Amino acid sequence: MKLEFKILIYSMINNLVIAILKAVGGVIFGLSSLFADGLHTFSDFITDIVCLIGAKISKKRPTKSHPFGFGRVEYLTNLFVGIILVILGVFIIINGFEQKEGIPPLTVLILLAVTFILKLIAIIIMHKTGEKINSQLLITSVKESSADLYSTIGVMIITILLQFSNKLPILKYSDLLGAILIGFIVIKTAFNIIISNSLSLIGEVEENSEIIEKVKEQVLKQKHIEDLKVLLIKYGAYYKLQLTLVLDPKISLRTATKIEDNIKKDIVRHRSLKVKYVTVFIAEKI
């Protein structure tokens, strides 16, 4: 099993455990913001399941009808996650109005501290792995999961504020406001995921100058290249490279063809560039 799948499965199990602890704790202690936080974490669990399915499909080999593979399936699965999160966020807000008021015990803070640490460890692992292997699935999962840390901190603050609700009655509404806020965090995260993956789905161009410079450096190892233009198009975890070259007009057609073949082989073999498909155009000038 590849590293990406192992991390996703670990994250999925971790999120399920945390979600259950929070949701059950919210019901037992009558804390709507804690229950909402549990649903928020459960959304991460749903994200991991969908991402796992997307990762499997995106790794399928190219076909005649899909010559550049299925890398963009990752964006479709992320869009689906975004839609689910919008629905979940609305549900969290509505549920907040239905919970009864009460003062939770301070032991809730221990529960929150444990879940916070478990979540933080998972995020760190996913972030490092996602950056290392250039996994759009893990990167998206980290973005969605990070919001869960902030909502957990918010519930901690709410728990403390509720201890003083007998003296300051206005504080009794902090639980409701917390649930509403978590709901809006989920919705905001959902819209960010939907927008970013919609742009990528229609063919977003890589703007990372460091990666582009590495590609140029690799291409210019070939002789007789007078000028070039690099266009990297994102396909999930990999890129499609469109390369426009200006060659020395004195070289033969056979030499030009050999340069093109060498570039394609060198770029694809250079795994750190994450380029799977290369298209070369020859131009008189750029």
C-alpha positions in Angstrom: 0.0 0.0 0.0 1.4 3.4 -1.0 2.2 6.0 1.6 -0.6 8.3 0.6 -3.2 5.6 1.2 -1.6 4.7 4.6 -1.8 8.3 5.8 -5.4 8.7 4.6 -6.5 5.5 6.5 -4.6 6.6 9.6 -6.3 10.0 9.4 -9.7 8.4 8.8 -9.5 6.2 11.9 -8.1 9.1 14.0 -11.0 11.3 12.9 -13.6 8.7 13.6 -12.3 8.2 17.2 -12.1 11.9 17.9 -15.6 12.5 16.4 -17.2 9.8 18.6 -15.5 11.2 21.7 -16.7 14.7 21.0 -20.2 13.9 19.9 -20.8 11.5 22.8 -19.3 14.0 25.2 -21.6 16.7 23.8 -24.6 14.6 24.4 -23.6 13.5 27.9 -22.6 17.0 29.1 -25.3 18.8 27.2 -22.9 21.0 25.4 -24.1 21.8 21.9 -20.8 23.4 20.8 -19.0 20.2 21.7 -21.5 18.1 19.8 -21.1 20.5 16.9 -17.3 20.1 17.1 -17.8 16.4 17.0 -19.8 16.7 13.8 -17.1 19.0 12.4 -14.5 16.3 13.1 -16.9 13.7 11.6 -16.8 15.8 8.4 -13.1 15.2 8.3 -13.8 11.4 8.5 -16.2 11.8 5.5 -13.5 13.8 3.7 -11.0 11.0 4.2 -13.3 8.3 2.8 -14.1 10.4 -0.3 -10.4 11.3 -0.8 -9.5 7.6 -0.4 -11.9 6.7 -3.2 -10.7 9.6 -5.3 -7.1 8.6 -4.8 -7.8 5.1 -6.0 -9.5 6.3 -9.2 -6.9 9.0 -9.9 -4.2 6.4 -10.0 -5.8 4.5 -12.9 -3.7 4.1 -16.0 -4.4 6.4 -19.0 -6.9 5.1 -21.6 -7.5 6.1 -25.3 -10.4 8.4 -24.2 -8.3 9.8 -21.3 -4.7 9.9 -22.6 -3.5 12.1 -19.7 -4.8 9.9 -16.9 -7.4 10.5 -14.2 -5.5 12.9 -12.0 -8.2 15.5 -12.1 -10.6 13.0 -10.4 -9.0 14.3 -7.1 -10.6 17.7 -7.8 -14.0 16.1 -8.4 -13.9 14.2 -5.1 -12.8 17.4 -3.3 -15.8 19.3 -4.8 -18.1 16.5 -3.5 -16.5 16.9 0.0 -17.1 20.7 -0.2 -20.9 20.1 -1.0 -21.2 17.7 2.0 -19.5 20.2 4.3 -22.0 22.9 3.3 -24.9 20.6 4.2 -23.2 19.6 7.5 -22.5 23.2 8.4 -26.1 24.2 8.0 -27.2 21.2 10.1 -24.7 22.2 12.9 -26.2 25.7 13.1 -29.8 24.4 13.2 -28.9 21.8 15.9 -27.3 24.5 18.1 -30.7 26.1 18.6 -32.3 22.8 19.7 -29.8 22.0 22.6 -30.7 22.8 26.2 -28.7 25.2 28.3 -26.5 24.0 31.1 -23.1 24.2 32.8 -20.7 21.5 31.8 -18.1 20.0 34.2 -14.5 21.1 33.8 -13.6 17.5 32.9 -14.7 18.4 29.4 -11.4 20.3 29.1 -9.5 17.1 29.5 -11.5 15.4 26.8 -10.9 18.4 24.5 -7.2 18.5 25.2 -6.8 14.8 24.3 -8.7 15.2 21.1 -6.7 18.4 20.2 -3.4 16.5 20.6 -4.6 13.6 18.5 -5.8 15.9 15.8 -2.6 18.0 15.8 -0.4 14.9 15.4 -2.5 13.8 12.4 -2.3 17.2 10.7 1.4 17.4 11.1 1.9 14.0 9.5 -0.5 14.7 6.7 1.1 18.1 6.0 4.6 16.8 5.8 3.6 13.8 3.7 1.4 15.9 1.4 4.2 18.4 0.7 6.7 15.6 0.2 4.7 13.6 -2.4 2.8 16.6 -3.8 -0.6 15.0 -2.9 -3.5 17.4 -3.6 -5.7 15.0 -1.6 -3.6 15.2 1.6 -3.2 19.0 1.2 -6.9 19.5 0.9 -7.5 17.3 3.9 -5.0 19.3 5.9 -6.8 22.6 5.1 -10.2 21.2 6.1 -8.7 19.5 9.2 -6.9 22.6 10.5 -10.2 24.4 11.1 -11.1 21.6 13.5 -8.3 22.7 15.8 -9.6 26.2 16.0 -13.1 25.0 16.7 -11.8 22.7 19.5 -10.0 25.7 21.1 -13.3 27.6 20.8 -15.2 24.9 22.7 -12.5 25.1 25.4 -13.1 28.8 25.8 -16.9 28.3 25.8 -16.6 25.6 28.5 -14.7 28.0 30.7 -17.2 30.9 30.1 -20.1 28.7 31.0 -18.7 28.2 34.5 -19.6 31.9 35.1 -23.0 31.9 33.5 -24.8 31.9 36.9 -23.2 35.2 37.7 -23.3 36.6 34.2 -26.5 35.2 32.5 -25.4 36.5 29.1 -22.6 33.9 29.1 -25.2 31.1 28.8 -25.6 32.0 25.2 -21.9 31.3 24.5 -22.7 27.6 23.9 -25.2 28.5 21.2 -23.0 31.1 19.6 -20.1 28.6 19.6 -22.2 26.0 17.7 -23.2 28.7 15.2 -19.6 29.8 14.8 -18.4 26.2 14.2 -21.2 25.8 11.6 -20.0 28.9 9.8 -16.4 27.7 9.9 -17.4 24.4 8.3 -19.3 26.3 5.6 -16.4 28.7 5.0 -14.0 25.8 4.7 -16.4 24.2 2.2 -16.6 27.2 0.0 -12.8 27.5 0.0 -12.5 23.9 -1.1 -15.1 24.3 -3.8 -13.6 27.4 -5.2 -9.9 26.2 -5.3 -10.8 22.8 -6.8 -13.2 24.3 -9.3 -10.3 26.4 -10.7 -8.0 23.4 -10.7 -10.6 21.2 -12.5 -10.8 23.6 -15.5 -7.0 23.5 -15.9 -5.1 25.6 -13.4 -1.5 26.5 -14.4 1.3 26.0 -11.8 2.7 29.3 -10.7 5.4 28.0 -8.4 8.5 29.6 -9.9 10.8 27.2 -8.2 9.3 24.2 -9.9 9.2 26.0 -13.3 12.9 26.9 -13.0 13.8 23.3 -12.2 12.0 22.2 -15.4 13.8 24.8 -17.4 17.1 23.7 -15.9 16.4 20.1 -16.9 15.4 21.1 -20.5 18.4 23.4 -21.1 20.7 20.4 -20.6 20.0 19.7 -24.2 22.0 21.5 -26.8 20.8 23.8 -29.7 17.9 25.3 -27.6 17.9 29.1 -28.1 14.7 29.9 -26.2 11.8 28.1 -24.4 8.5 28.6 -22.8 7.2 26.4 -20.0 3.6 25.7 -19.1 2.8 23.3 -16.3 -0.8 22.3 -15.9 -2.0 20.6 -12.7 -3.4 17.1 -12.9 -3.9 16.3 -9.2 -0.7 14.9 -7.9 1.2 15.3 -11.2 1.7 17.8 -14.0 1.3 17.9 -17.8 4.1 19.9 -19.4 3.5 22.0 -22.5 6.9 23.1 -23.8 7.5 25.6 -26.6 11.1 25.5 -28.0 13.1 27.8 -30.3 15.9 25.7 -31.8 19.0 26.5 -33.7 17.7 26.8 -37.4 20.9 25.2 -38.7 20.2 21.8 -37.1 18.6 18.9 -39.0 15.1 17.6 -38.5 16.6 14.4 -37.2 18.5 16.3 -34.5 15.4 18.3 -33.6 13.4 15.1 -33.2 16.1 13.6 -31.0 16.1 16.7 -28.8 12.4 16.3 -28.3 12.6 12.6 -27.4 15.5 13.2 -25.0 13.6 16.0 -23.2 10.4 13.9 -22.8 12.4 11.0 -21.4 14.5 13.2 -19.0 11.6 15.2 -17.7 9.4 12.1 -16.9 12.4 10.2 -15.3 13.1 13.2 -13.1 10.4 12.1 -10.5 10.9 15.1 -8.2 9.3 17.3 -11.0 6.1 15.3 -10.9 5.6 15.6 -14.7 4.0 12.6 -16.3 3.1 13.9 -19.8 5.2 16.2 -22.0 4.0 17.9 -25.2 6.7 19.8 -27.2 6.0 22.5 -29.8 8.7 23.9 -32.1 8.4 27.6 -32.9 10.5 30.1 -34.8 10.3 32.6 -32.0 8.5 33.2 -28.6 
